[in-house]
């Protein structure tokens, strides 16, 4: 295995919740887990630290913890960047991008009660939207933000908003189909503002309940 996949696999496992919040990330154990030497693991850990996903601890590294304020701060930046991506995508998207987004919508509607699959398809819709912007810098920045958001927010339980999200994604897709950057930007902003408000409500209720 070359060194890039070690970073990618470890990053994906962190985001997917494979490791506990307080579980130490130790070179020797990770090298054994992924079947590689310690050198690519060390390099992967250093990169993940630079990306803000992990921090050094007494026993190697641990997953970085985030506060509700961190989550909302990331959301504010995400809204700005993803609006820019949607506006660009409306201008430069290809027919293949549209076909991929349309197919994801079809699969999401067919997912029924499979919450895990629905979340995966929802995330993929956003990733394809970023790709449709054809702006590598925006894609990289958004991918980094979302990785941090998932790690910081993974212990929070949010309501099932699949019906709302599908309708909002329909509006985004329609704006891209019409090559209307203003409508695309407005649609993605409204979608993300709603999910941000859901998190605000969840965090507020948690704090009230803890007193």
Phi, psi and omega in degrees: 000132177277181193281330182298314179299331178298313178298314182296318181291316180295319179299314180297320180293324176297312182294323182280357176083024180294329182253143178290158183301326182255007182285127180291140177257100188250135184308310185299313181294319181290323177299319178292321182298317184264358177068040180227175175281173182287336185298307179296329177293316179301316180295321179296317179297319179297320178294318180294327175294317179296329180280354177083017182266335180224163178225157179288147178221182180296332180243065178089248180227166171217161179295135180289132177272149180231150178266165173305325179296323177298317181298314182292324177298316178297320180299319181298318179291320180301316181302315181296314183289319182287332173296316178298320179294318181294319178297318178293319181299324180298333182269318190248002182300156177254169176297328179294320176302315179299317181296321179295315180296319179296319179295321178297322177296319179297315180294323179297319179292330181275353185289340178060232183270011180280093185294323181295313178297319180299317179295321179296317179293323177299314180296320181294325177303315181294321180296318178293324175301315178298317180299324181294340177289340182055035178239103185297327180294314177299317180300315181295316181295318181291321178299319178294318179297316183292323177299315178295319180299316182293323179290314182292330190252009191286340180273354183272133177264123180245158182292158179285110184245027185300319181296316178298314183296319179299316178297319179291322177295326176301318180293320178297313181298320179297320179294321177293320180297323180276357185054048182248096183296325180296315180293322179295316179295318179294321183292316180290325179296316179297319179300312183286328176295323178294315181291329174296317180296324176300319179291320176302315180297318180296313180296320180296315179296323179296316181291320178297318182289340183273358183257000000 
